[in-house]
Structures are given as structure tokens and as C-alpha cells.
Amino acid sequence: MTQLFGILTVFILIIGALIFSGSPAVVEALPFELALIGGAAIGTLLIGNSPQIARDAAGGFVKALRGPKWTKADYADLLTGLHDLMRRARRGGVIAIEADIESPETSAVFRNRPRLLADPAACSLITDSFRIMALNPGGKSPVEAHMHDALATIAAGRHKAVNALNTLADALPALGIVAAVLGIIKTMSMIDQSPDVLGPMIAAALLGTFLGVFLAYGLIGPIAARFAQVVDEEMQYLETIRAMLCAHDAGIAPATAVEVARSSLPMHLRPSLSEIDASLQTVESLPASLKQRTA
């Protein structure tokens, strides 16, 4: 909502000032110039990126306006879900959660957390990590290195879409100049006309430069910056999975791993201990110090 308000403010001020202070020729040329520069911008986005990255970059506009998808409730569900898996694996070995990690879509842990189940990156990070632990039950598994590499790959892939928007923002001023040059070419072909004719034509030509700079620094650039923030904030969810499963692999008790992961979250995403207890519906597995704090 904040980003939408900002976009409306910028457009009302800048485009409004252009319409009220510009000549009728500028106003008439505005739709054509926008279509020309916008179409060229879409073309450059498609030329410079794979179809998937281009789609993700286009989706960045929605993400920038909507914000990160993970909420405090999602983090509470994640912590309690991982606590359940880790507790059962600690008591009965990975075999106790084999059905959960092999078929998440039929697992009660995942089905009760549909937003987690609907995210392929988060689901695969959990299931693959438990599988790696199962392959090396007698010693320290390479799960930490696996998760580090997996998160790096996911982050790099998501930031490709951010880079595509940044590249588009960098290209827009040049595309505006191209539109301006086309207008100047048209003007020069009518150089024998009177100033009353040439003046509006030159103003309309310069409109291309104005729009290129405006769209780059007033819209696409800020959207790309916000998109990057959203990507980084959503990676925190995967980082929480990594922290808890690495703690489990190191032999840390599930309740302690929950508290360590919970305390590392930003305040606006950090569920309270009472919220965690409400999801678990029991405090029997929590340390005595935490029981006292939730009493």
C-alpha cells in the first residue's frame, strides 16, 4: 500500500505538472511516446533475459507492491512444524519421519501448513536436508554445506530478476533519447516551416527524453530497489529453515533450536513464546526456563 501511494504521488505530481505546464502538442504526443518507450522497454527485457527471468522480473512489480509473503503466523507455523519433525526424528530416527519427507503432500505436518507446502524451495530444502541426514546417521552429515549452497543458488536465481529490472531502469533514459531523436528527425524534415509549427514539434520530441528519465528514476528504479528488499526478506524464511536443521544436525534439542531460530528473527516477524505454545498445544518439550516465561 505504501508503494502504491508513492507511485500515485509521483505520477500525479510529475505527469500533472507536465499536462498543466506543457503545450497541447506535448499532451497529444504523450500516449504515443509512452507506447513507444514502453514497448521498446518490454522488448529489451525480453531480449536480455530468459523467458523465466523476464516473467519473474515482470512479477517483481506485484511483489514490490504486495511486499514479502511470509508473515509472523507463517514463521510460527514453520517453527512448530520443524519442531514436530525434529522431535520425532530425535526419538525414532529419520525413519520416523520418512513418510513426511518422501510425500510432503500427504503429510499432516505439511498439509496443515498449506503456505509452506505451496513453496517448492522451502519444501525441498526441508525434505532434502533430512534425506542427507539419513544417509549419514553415524556421523556429521554434509547438510550444512548443502543448505549453504542451496540458499546461495536460490538467492542468485531470484536476484537475476532484480538485476533485469535494474538493467531496464538503466536502459530507459537511452530509450527516451531514441524517441527524442526520432522526433528531431521528423522536425528536421519540416525545417522550412514557421516557428509556430517547429516549436510544438521540438517540444514533443523532447518529451521522449523526459519520459525516459522519469520512468527510470521515478518508477522502474524504485520498484527494482523495493523488489530486491522483498527478495532478501523472503530469504529470511529459508535462512530460518537452515538454522533450525543445522542445529538439529549438531545435536541441539528441538525446543532449543526453536528458541535460537525465533530470537534471530526481526521483531515484526518474531512470534511470541505464547504463540509458539499455542501452535504446539503443549509446553512439555520446552526447557524449564521457557515454561516459566510462558506461565
N, C-alpha and C positions, 0 to 999 in steps of 0.2 A: 504493500500500500504506500509506503514511504517513497519507493522508487517511482511508482505511478504518479504520485503527486509532484515529484521533482520533474518528471518528463512533461507533464501538463504545464507546469510553471515555466519551463524553458521554452516550450512551443508557444505558449500564449504571449510571453514577453518578446521573443525574437521574431516569430512569424507575424505577430500582431504589429510590432513596430515596423516590419518590412511592408506590410499591407497599408498601414496608415501613412507612412512616410514615402513610400515608393510611388512611381508613376503607374498609370493604368497599364502601360506596356509590360511593366515588371509583374504585376498581378496576373495578367493574361499569360505570361510566359512561365509562371510558377509551376503549374501542373506538368507542363511539357518538360521543364528542367528536372523536376523531381522524378518523373518517369525515366528520363534519360540516365540520370546519375544512379537512381535506384536499380534500374535494370542492369547497368554496367557493373554495379557493385555485386549483385547476385551472380552475374556471370563470372566475375573474378573469384568469388567464393567457391563456385563450382569447379573452376579451372585449377585452383591451387590446392584442392583438398579431395580426399576420397569421399564417396557418397555418404559414408557413415559419419565422418568428421563434419561434413557440411551439414548433415541433419542435426548432429549434436550442437554445432555452432548456432544453427537457427533456433534450436531448443533452448539455447542459453538465454534468449530474450525472456522466455517464460520463467526459467529458473531464477533469473535476476529479479523479476517482479514478484515471484512467489516466495523466494527465499529457500533456505535449507529444508529438506523434507523431514528430517529427524527431529522429533520433539522430546521433551522431558519424559513423557509417557513411553515413548519408544525406547529410550535408554533404560527406564525401569524394567520394561519387558525384556530387553536384551540381557541385563544383569541377572535377572531372576531365571531366565531361560538357560543361560550358560551355567548358572549356579546349579540348576537341576541336572544338567548333563555332566558337569564336573563331579558332583556329589555321587551320582550313580556310577560313573566311571572309576571314582576313587574306591568305592566299596566293592564293585563287582568286576572291575577291569573294563577295558574298552568293549568287550563282548556284551556288556550290559546295555550299551547304547548303540549297538551295531545296527539295529533296525532304524534308529533315529538318523544316523549319519548316512546310511545307504539309501533310505527312502524318506527324505525330509517331508515330502508332500503327504505322507501318511502318518507322520509322527505327531503326537499330541503337542509336543513342545513347539514345533514349528507351526502347526495348524492353528494353535491358539495365539500365534503372533503373525498374522497374515502379512503385515508390512515387512517383516523380516523375511518371510518366505517368498515374497514377491521381489526381493532384491537378490539377483543371481550372485553378485560379487560377495555380499555378506554371507549368504548360504554356503557358497563353495569354499569361502575362507574357513568357515567353521568345520564343515564336513571333511575337507581335505586335510586340515590340520589334525583332526582326531585320527584320520586314517594313517597319517605319518607316525603319530604316536604309537598306534597299534603295531606298526611294522618293526618297532624297536622297543619292546616292552622292558628289556633288561637294562637299558642304559639311557643316557640323554639323547633324545631324538633331535634331528635337524630341523624341528618345527620352527624355531625362532628365525633361522636363516631363510626358510621357506616363506614365512609370513612377511619378513622384511622385503624379500624380492617381489612377492605378490603385491604388496601395497605400493611398492615403487612402480611396478608395471601399471597398476590401476591408476595411480596418480598421474603418471606420464600420459596415459591414454586420455584421461579427462582433460588434462591441460592442453592437449592438442586442439581441442575445440576452442578453448580460451585464446590460444595463440592465433587461431584462424580469425577470430573476431578482432583481435588486436591488429593483425595484418590488414584486415578490411578497413579498420579505422585509419591506419597509416596510408592506405591507398585512396581514400575518399577525397582528400584535397587535390591530388593529382587528377582524379576523375572529374572534379569540378573545373580544373583548368582546361581539361579536354573539352568539356561542354562550353566553356568560355571561348576557347579558340574557334570552335565551330560557329559560335555566334559572331565572332570577329570576322571570320571568313565570309559569312553572309553579309555582314555590314560592308566589308571592303568591295564586295561585288556591286554595291549600290552607292559607291563613294561619290558619284555625281549628283546625288540627291541633296536636298537642303538640310541644314542642321536640325530642323524640326522633325525630319524623318530619321536622320542618323542618330540623334540623341537617344530616343527611346530604344533603338536597336542596340546601341552600345550598352545602355543600362541593362537590357535583357540579357546581353552576353555576359556581363559581369555577374549576373545573378548566379551563373554556374559556379564561379569561384566562391561566392558567398555560401551557397548550399553545400559545396564540398567541405569547406572548413567547418560550417555549422554542424553538419551531420557527423563529422569525425569527432569533434571535441565536445559537442553538446548532446550527442546521443550514443553512437556506437562505442566510443572510448569509455564513457562512464558505465555503459551496460557491460562491456567486457571486464572492467575492473570489479563490478559487483558480482559478475558470473564467477570470476576467479575466487572471490571471497566465499561464495556458496560452495564451490568445489572443495575448498580447503576445510570448510566447516563440516561438510558431509563426510570427508575423510576421517574426521574425528570418531565417527561411528565404527569404522573399520579399525582404527587405532585402539579403540576400547576392546574390540574382539581380540586383537593381537595381544594386548597387555594381559587380559584375563587368561588366555590359553597358554601364553608363555609362563605365567605364574603357576598354572596347573601343571605344566610340564616340569617346572622346577620343584614340584612337591609342596607348594603352598596350599593351605586349606582353602576350599571354595569360599567360605564366608570371608576369609581374609582377602582373597583375591577380589571379591565383590567390593569390599570397602576400599581397597587400594585403587581399583578402577573408578569407583564412584567419586572418590575425593580428587581425582585428577581431572574431572570434567569441569567445564566452565559453569559458573554459578547458575546461569539461566537454563542450563541443561541438566544440572545435577539433581537427581531425585533424592528426596529426604529418606532417612532410615525408616521412618514410618511408612512411606510409600513402598519401599522395598519389602518391608514386613507384610504389608497388606497384600502384595502380589504373591509372596511366598506362603502367606496364610499360616506362618509359624515362625517362631524365633528360636526353636530348639537348636538349630545348627549354628546360631550366631555365638560369638565369644561372649563371655560374661560381661565384659565392659560395654559391649554394644547393647546387650539386654537392658543394662541399667540406663543407658542413654535413651532407649525407646520406651521405657516404662513410664 
